[in-house]
C-alpha cells in the first residue's frame, strides 16, 4: 500500500492537498481520527475478549465473572458503535466541506482568467474539473485517513492480539501478507492511465450534451440527430468501457484476497486444532487468534485495495492542481490603483496587438475617441472593430503600446475600476437563468423596480414585457430561450442603460431589432448618449448617421474619419460601403 508514495509526484500532490485542506478542517479530522483509533482499539479488544470468555467459562467455569465479562462485551460494542458514528459524521461533513472549498477555489481561478483562457479551454473540461476533480480530492483524503489510520491501526491491533495469543501461528499471516500485496500490485499497472482517460471521456459527454442543447435548432433543422447520437453513444461507451476496466481491476483483488485469506484461516484452524487436542494450548487463546484473523480480513482487503482508489483519485487531483496553477492570461499589477474620474476620453497610444497564434490585428495604432461623444466604428469584417472594444474593456492587453482612459493606462488600473466605467451590449446576446427583472437588474446591483422599468422603456422593451403573463417576473429560460431574438436584444440593451456607465459600447446592438424597434432605439440612444462616451459598431450604416465621428477601419488601420456627410463626399471606402448597402 505504501508503494503509491514512492512516486515523488504523488508525494507532492498529496502533501499539497493535505497542506491546503487538512489544517482548515483540523478539528473535524481530529475528531474523526480519534474515533477511528477507538474503533481500532475496540476491534482488537473484541478479538481479545474471546479468549477471556472461552477460558473463564469453558475451562475455569468461573460463573462469578459472567456479569463483568458481559458488561465488558457490551462496553466494547457500544464504544465501537459510538466511535463509528462520530467517524462517519465528521468524515462526511469534512468531505463535503472539502468539495465545496475546492469548487469555490476552482471557480475563483476560472473567473480570474482572461478571455484568452476561455478560448483555449472547452467549457466541458471546466465543468469536469469543477465537479469530478473536486470529488477526487475528497476521495483521496478519505482514503488516506480511513486506510492509513482506521484500517491500518485496526490491523496492527489485531496482529498484536494474534502475536500475543499465538506467536507461532502468526507466522502464517506474515508469510501470506506479502504474497497478497504482490498479487494486488500486479493488478494495478493500468489503473492510472485508465482513470485519466475516464475523466476525459466524462468531459466529452458534457461537451456533446452542451452542443446538443445550445445548437438544438441547427441539429433539428439539418437533421443531425443521428450524428449527434453517434457522438454521444461513443462517449458514453468509452466511459462505460473504462469504468468496467477499473471495476475489473478492483474486483480482481477479491479472488486474490479471498484465496489467500482462506488458506491462512484454514491453515490456522488445522494447526490450532492439533495444538488444542494435544493439550498444549488454551482453547481461549486459539479462539482469540482465529477471531482476530477473521476480523483482520476486511481491513486487510481495504488496505490492499487502497492503492487502486488512490491511483484513480490522484489523476483528478493532478488535473485540479493543473488548473489552479495555470498562469493567469490577464492579471492586475500588484500596485494597480483605481482609475480616477474623468470626462471619458479613450486613447490608443501606438498599440500593436495580435490574438494568440494569429497575425497582427493592429500595428502602431493611434486613435482617440472623444469624451462625451458618439464614435462609430465601421469597416469590412476583420478590420479590427470588435478588437478595439475588447481592448477598451481590457479583455486583452496589447503587446505594444497602451490604452488610456483620460490619460491613465488601463493596464496600471484595477480591473474592477476599468469595467465599472463601461456598459456593453453585444451582438451575441446572453441572458442568465431567472426572470426578466433579474436580468435587467444585473446592470446595476441594488437598482429599484422603477429604475429597471425606466431602463426597459428606454430600450423599447417595456411593452412586450408587460404583455407577458407574469410581466417582469417572467422566466427567460436557459440563455433566454423562451424569448425571441429581438426581445433578448432589448433586454440586453435595457441592462446596459440601467448601468448608467461613463462609457457605452454597442457591438451590433440593434442587429436583432426590426425597423420600427430600431428607430425607437435610436431615439432612446440619442438621449442616453448625451455627455457619455459611446462607441458603436454597426454593419448597417443607417444606424450610425447620428454619430459625431465615424472611424473607418481597413486591415487594422484607420483609413478615414469624420462625420457621415463628410465621408460620403470624400468618395472613399465609407462611400463604397454605404452605396453597397443601398444596392437592391
Beta strands, then each sheet from edge to edge (+ up, - down):
strand 1: 346-354
strand 2: 360-369
strand 3: 374-379
strand 4: 400-405
strand 5: 408-409
strand 6: 422-425
strand 7: 503-507
strand 8: 533-537
strand 9: 549-554
strand 10: 557-562
sheet 1: 2+ 1- 4+ 5-
sheet 2: 6+ 7+ 8+ 3+ 9+ 10-
end
